[in-house]
Amino acid sequence: MNTPHAPVAPADDHAGDITAKQFAIGLACVAGVALLLRLLFPLADPPWHTPVGVVWHDEGAWTHNARNRALFGVWQLDAWNPMFLAPVFTGLEYLSFWLLGTGLWQARIVSEIAGFSSVLLLALAMRRAANRTTGLVAGALMATNYVWVMWSRAALMEASMVAFMVAAFYAYVRASRTPAWGLIAGLCAVVAFFTKASAAFFLVALGVEALVALAIGWPRGHRDPDGTPAAKHARRAAVFTLAGLAVSSIVAAAVFVIPYWTEFRFYNWQMSVTRKPSYSLRAFRDRLSWFPIVHDFFTRMWMMLLLAMGGLTQILVRWRTAMAAERLLVLWFALGCAELLVHDVGNERRLVFLIPPLAGLAALVLGRDRRLLPTELATVPLRKALIGSPYVLLVFYLLIGSIVRLAFLYEVQPGVRAAALGAVVLTALMYGTWPRMVHELSKDRWPERAVVLLLAMVLTGDVLQYAQWAASRTFLNYEAMLAVGQALPPGTLVHGKLANGLALENRIRPVFIGRGFGNYDDRLTRDDIKYVLTYTRPSVGYEGPVIRDVLEAYRWHVVRRFSVAESPEGDDEAVLIQKDGPRQRR
């Protein structure tokens, strides 16, 4: 058995674990599938008919500084510099361009490697946290998860950010045996934050778990295989982890934050936090009710979500005796959801960091526990069980909402009402028949064939989604990038966010325009920029409304049209516009 500590659950819950050889062979197969799904058709457009939140023209915008450095020798050429928001991602992209040349596949390979590494790291972490079977299941879930595969194919920050989170989780699991690994856990968590600031919650999750480990330690009398009291190792791991967080944060502040404080504060606070979300009570209510409704994120992985909620419940029931890795998975998911509810659930990309904890929790249910709920839950008196009713209500709402939304696509309110009604009915039914429902869901361990069938259902659903995308894949955006390079000589200044999106296969100089940032202030007076790239279908300025300000400020004519694929209709058009001179200015 490959566990850093003896299991909390009864020993027979771990009978029948696969051998080390079987694990090695299985992980090699999982790795092969993970690589194939990520590297196949590297220049194809992200899903547009049934999108997963990937906005293809953002690839050029977020690799902007790395491309500047690779092609023109300097990081900053204009007022859009996301390297102050994502320095690690920018550095990785530049390394790829420096080694492999500048292009679309070179930009995407950073995410492909990151996504692949997350598969292996989660598998190895869960093997140590539970057993070999759990590790292999976790790797398989991450390898084929359709949403994660597609985000691992896009030149965006999410894949790298999540990979560093998983690396921190892996290091923290190893710290349970070798405490010095806690330093690496803290370092990786800080690096995840500087890859994308959305990882801020994960630093809190890791820090809280370390503090919990200091307070709880480990069950009295338990010893690690070397004879050392497990509580001693757990506390030492927590100390090293907190030290890793502190030291890494201090170094990052000294090297990057303080010297570039103005830019850091603008991009990480003014642009990302204060500019976008509303923090009214109504906004919080809306985000909470919309969480499983507005996107198909949870719908696409519903079976994994169901299993993960079972694993989450099992860990909560035995919180004080749960392993550190289990607690961190719970905090990862819980605090990640909290950040989304506080900040924004409107963009599907923000939910991507929930995939690893969902996969890990589901793997615990399939690979180790083989039951949806813990047996001890059925022995809890109804009076005490009612304390958890808000949690039960939220779990039912999440599970029901991600399904009933299919009956009300593009209509939020009907889905919210139906999900709320279903959650209330199921919660009342569960407590009204307590503990009968819980007993039925926890009394027997699932046979191996049932586990294999459940896992096969999840993996098959993901592979079928991938096959559907592959069968209808297009390369329109890549072809448009090449056409722009044929139409304009190297170094040509081109206005608009879409200019960044279409710049990775040519040498134009895009000038990004954000809403209130990124070359916004002088957008109406840049007479030196003779060209504009924007959408005309599905609508003029589809990439953002500020480009319409430029079009209204100048006389212009269309030079060339390009077919691109972004909206669910797929019949989209980008145009290269030449400015004919400014209109009358006030």
Secondary structure, 3 states (H helix, E strand, C coil): CCCCCCCCCCHHHHCCCCCHHHHHHHHHHHHHHHHHHHHCCCCCCCCCCCCCCCCCCHHHHHCHHHHHHHHHCCCCCCCCCHHHCCHHHHHHHHHHHHHHCCCHHHHHHHHHHHHHHHHHHHHHHHHHHCCHHHHHHHHHHHHHCHHHHHHCCCCCHHHHHHHHHHHHHHHHHHHCCCCCHHHHHHHHHHHHHHHCHHHHHHHHHHHHHHHHHHHHCCCCCCECCCCCEHHHHHHHHHHHHHHHHHHHHHHHHHHHHCCCHHHHHHHHHHHHHHCCCCCCHHHHHHHHHHCCCCCCHHHHCHHHHHHHHHHHHHHHHCHHHCCHHHHHHHHHHHHHHHHHHHHCCCCHHHHHHHHHHHHHHHHHHHHHHCCCCCHHHHHCCHHHHHHHHHHHHHHHHHHHHHHHHHHHCCCHHHHHHHHHHHHHHHHHHHHHCCCHHHHHHHCCCCCHHHHHHHHHHHHHHHHHHHHHHHHCCCCHHHHHHHHHHHHCCCCCEEECHHHHHCCCCCCCEEECCCCCCCCCCCCCCCCCCCEEEEEEECCCCCCCCHHHHHHHHEEEEEEEEEEECCCCCCCEEEEEEEEEEECCCC
